[in-house]
Amino acid sequence: MLLSAEKKKRAAVFGELYEYNELLLLNLKFGREDMRALAKKFRYMGDVLDGKPVLKGDDGEFLISYAKNLGSTDALSQIDYLNERKSYIKRHKDESSADYKKYSSLYVKIFLMLGILIAVLIA
């Protein structure tokens, strides 16, 4: 379980990012609520908007650049930017969710087999 914690966090962050991106698109089209107020509904989005490192590597760099570009232009440009990022976020959300499911079950199976092997060796 501990070995798959980073994969679980990545899946959760990209899941939240996808939902937040959709919420921002709706907000830009039909409302004018503050981005930070919308981010309070999510666990990681406040940290992403503050520029804190939530993920490592390329994913972390993407989150930082995503947050930098939010609110920097007019509403129409923001809608275009969010729509452009939508497919990238969706792809990474699906990929990270599949990785988490695959590796978490793999780790459980490996440690179960190790437990059985130790039990057989002790007996």
N, C-alpha and C positions, 0 to 999 in steps of 0.2 A: 504494500500500500504506500509506503513512504517513497519507494522508487518511482512510482507513477504520479507523485504529487505535482511535479513541474508540468507534466502533460495534462493533468486535471486543471491546473491553473490556466494554462494556455487555452484549453477548450473553453473555460469559463470566461476568460477575457475576450476572446473572439466572439463568443456567443453574446456577451453584453455589448460589445462594440457593434455588432450587427443590429441588435435591437435599438441601440442608441442612435445609430446612423438612420434607421427608419423613422425613429421618433423626431430626429432633427429635420428630416425631409418634410414630414407632416407639419412640424412646427413652422418651418420657413414658408410653406405654402398657405397654411390656414391660420396660424397664430404667431405670436411674437413673444413667447416666453423665453426667459434667459437660459442659456446653455447650461450654466452651472446648476440652476434649479432643476433642470431635466436630469442632470447627472446624479442628483441626490438619490434617485430611485435605484441606482446601480451601485454595486460594491466597489468596482475598480475604476469606474469612469471618472470619478473625482480626482484620483491620483493621476490618471492619464492626462486630464486637462491641466493639472498643475505641473506636468512635465516630469513627474517622478518615474523612475525606471520600474515598470511593472513586469515586463518580460525582458529576456536577454537576447542579444544578437540582432539579427535582421528584424525580428518581430518588434523588439524594443525600439529600434530606429524608425520603423514604420509608424508605431504609435506616437512617437515624438513628433514626426513630421505631420501626421494627421492632426494632432492637437494644435500645432503651430498654424496650420492653414485654416482652422476654424475661426470664423469671425473676422478674417482679415480682408474680406472683399464684400461686395454688395450681395444681396439675397439671391439674385439670379445666378451669379457666378458660384455662390455657395451650393446652390441646388445642383448645378452642373458638376461641381467637385464631388459632392456626396454621391451622386449617381455614378460617377466614374469609379469611386472607391468601393461602391456597393458590391460589385462582382469580385473584386480582390478579397474583400472581407468575407464574403459568402464562401468563396473557395477555401480560405484558410480556416473558417469556422468548421466547415465539413471535414476538412483534412485533420484538424486538431481533435475533433470529436472522435473520428475513426481511430486515430492513433491512441487516444486515451483508452478507448474501449478495447482495442487490440492488446496494448501493452499491459493494462491493468489485469486483464484475464490471464495473460501470459505469466506475469509475475506471481499471481495466485497459484497457478498450476505448477510452476517451478518450485515454489516453496512447499506446496502440498507433496510433491514428489520427493523433495528433500526430507520432509518430515517422515514420509513412509520409509524412505531408505534408512534413515537413522533408526527408526523403530525396528526395522528388519535386522540391522546390524547389532543393535542392543540385544535383541531376543535370541 
